[in-house]
Amino acid sequence: MWLLYLVGALSVAYLLAFIYLALTAPRITPGDPIEIYRDPDAPNYSMIVASVPA
């Protein structure tokens, strides 16, 4: 019986957390720039040319 109460309490907590995050999330509007945070010292892997042995 206690396991049923525990599962019910966890599901209610999950739903409350979901509702809180849905209501407090920043609004995304079309046309806003996408903010991508990248380390400026990170290596640029797209510039590495792979040499294939013949």
C-alpha positions as CSV (number, residue, x, y, z in Angstrom):
1,M,0.0,0.0,0.0
2,W,2.8,2.4,0.9
3,L,4.5,1.7,-2.5
4,L,1.3,2.9,-4.2
5,Y,1.3,6.1,-2.2
6,L,5.0,6.6,-3.0
7,V,4.4,6.2,-6.8
8,G,1.4,8.5,-6.6
9,A,3.4,11.2,-4.7
10,L,6.3,10.9,-7.2
11,S,3.9,11.3,-10.2
12,V,2.2,14.4,-8.6
13,A,5.7,15.9,-7.9
14,Y,6.7,15.2,-11.5
15,L,3.6,16.8,-12.9
16,L,4.0,19.9,-10.6
17,A,7.6,20.3,-11.7
18,F,6.6,20.0,-15.4
19,I,3.9,22.6,-15.0
20,Y,6.3,24.9,-13.1
21,L,9.0,24.6,-15.9
22,A,6.4,25.0,-18.6
23,L,5.1,28.3,-17.1
24,T,8.4,29.8,-16.2
25,A,10.3,28.9,-19.4
26,P,11.6,31.8,-21.6
27,R,9.3,32.6,-24.5
28,I,10.8,31.8,-27.9
29,T,9.5,34.0,-30.8
30,P,10.2,33.5,-34.5
31,G,13.1,35.6,-35.7
32,D,15.0,35.7,-32.4
33,P,18.7,34.8,-32.8
34,I,19.7,31.4,-31.5
35,E,22.2,31.7,-28.6
36,I,24.8,29.0,-28.8
37,Y,27.4,29.1,-26.1
38,R,30.7,27.6,-27.3
39,D,34.1,27.7,-25.7
40,P,36.2,30.0,-27.9
41,D,39.3,27.9,-27.2
42,A,37.7,24.7,-28.4
43,P,39.3,23.1,-31.5
44,N,37.6,23.5,-34.8
45,Y,37.2,19.9,-36.0
46,S,35.6,20.9,-39.4
47,M,39.0,22.3,-40.5
48,I,40.8,19.0,-40.1
49,V,41.4,17.3,-43.4
50,A,41.4,13.6,-43.2
51,S,44.0,11.9,-45.4
52,V,42.9,8.6,-46.7
53,P,45.8,6.2,-47.5
54,A,45.8,5.1,-51.1
